[in-house]
Amino acid sequence: MAISFKDKVVIITGAGGGLGRAHALEFAGLGAKVVVNDLGGSLDGSGGNSAAAEKVVAEITAAGGEAIANGASVSDDAGAAHLVKQTMDKWGRIDVLIANAGILRDKSFGKMDLKDFTAVMDVHLLGTVKTCKAVWDVMKGQGYGRIVVTTSSTGLYGNFGQTNYGAAKLSLVGFMNSLKLEGAKDNIRVNAICPVAATRMTEALMPPVVLEMLKPEFVSPAVAYLASEDAPSGVIITAAAGAFAAARIEETDGVNLGHGATADDVAANITQICDWTTAKHYEQGGEQSAKFFARVQEKPLLG
């Protein structure tokens, strides 16, 4: 059966442009009622107005869809609460939250002011946490919810000059990993999108021909899938230019060196410790603990 969001209500944060706008148009095209949230600020998060969100709403309604604009800041408790209240007052339910809002304040770590680190964490991490918290009881009461957080290759793999952004983006994977467990009994599924796209955040970094290949709308189908009724939970999909892949955290099987192991023993066995041919992905932290309990039952390599 084709994926449809008919009669479903979708909130998308940071949807006034770039990826968020593309997601909003994608969901509207699939029949969703869309809440276009955008503070309307600059790339570093300063300023704000509702013009960007209103413009996307106009695009959706002109195409025959249903949408409303919201200009709240997701990093503000009252803003997140107002976002949910406005949605519930309008449509009475919230089926999907796409946590997409973000800012950049790039600088090498040695030159970065801590206020710029905090500002990026506040929007990416706490902005996602606060909107998820605001919709959580609604989704639990419905017995249905889909949440998609937005991570990044910088979080997964690193990037020079983006310690703040990388910390924020990988923290969202940890948030997803626990939230998926807590939501399972109430049919709330939580996934992550890791996009590469031409947006305000990347336009100065890439030549025009590459930007054309990396249109944000090429990522949105993966977001729609991750928010669909038959979506998985706890999955990271990476997407760019119509190509899609999956990412995950893995751990090797390791080796039992025994209670008397020294740093030199670890060094001598580092090849086996880092043998990725044995690597596994765990669905929750307890599975890692079980692995170690099993390993310590074995005879250690060292006497």
C-alpha angles and dihedrals in degrees: 000000000000117000111258135172096195110153091007125121118221127191116200119186121209088020100144093096146348117021095354093055090048090050091049092052091046094053093043089052088054091055103265127144101235133209108203107205120187132147089207093224131147123270092273092050099256124133125008148198137167098246095101094051092045091052092055090047089053090052091051096046092045087058091052098262133125122246143146131200128236123186100190124133108243091210090063119083093217091046093054091047091050091050090057095041092051091050094047092046089053103040109004098231144054118212103167137027119192106192102203107138116122148148136206130225101167121187136130111275095247091056098038120109112226090234088065090051091050094046093055092046090048094056102036102036106022092034088058093042093049095049091045090050090049094053097036100090091044091054092044091051091051093046087230138084142141123201127185118189123194119237129170143218085247089063094043098041111005137247131214113258096016107090090132094048093043093050091049095047098048091045087063090060089056090047091051093048093059097034091056089059094049093047098047097089091053096046092253111145123194126198140161135232120208105195135188108197145143105260138136086281094058108024093095092051101055138054118249095255091057093044089055090054092049102055111161092235089068089068098047098080089065090051091051090051092049089052097045128111093256095044121137121235129238095019127140113208118191116204140182136153094350093310119117134193139159131242131197143166114255136185130204122239090246130194135272107234095170135243093291096058117138132202088260090055090053089050092049091053100038093113092060092040088055096042100136093187086080095048121135136184117231123211093208140007094257090067090061090050090051089053091055093046088054093047094052090055087065123085106266120242089236120059 
